[in-house]
């Protein structure tokens, strides 16, 4: 099964939480915070305007993005966790 987002929605695979602190201390699973960044794995066709045209999204598959802590909806497909959110909930796109 694959996810195909509608309108201006984006499917993001969250990047795994760090296992060590900057000082080298190993973190137990319950102390890890999910990072608020991830990789775009699918994008919708764009928002439908009142004129009946679609506006292109500013992100594309493969982009790494930052999003708010409580943004979007968490879903699980084929044992993998994804986050689905609207393009407006994306805070920034990370440059490589």
Secondary structure, DSSP 8 states (H G I E B T S, - for coil): ------TTEEEEEE----SB-TT--B--GGG----SEEEEEEE-S-EE-TTS-EE--S--TT-EEEE-TT-SEEEEETTEEEEEEEGGGEEEE---
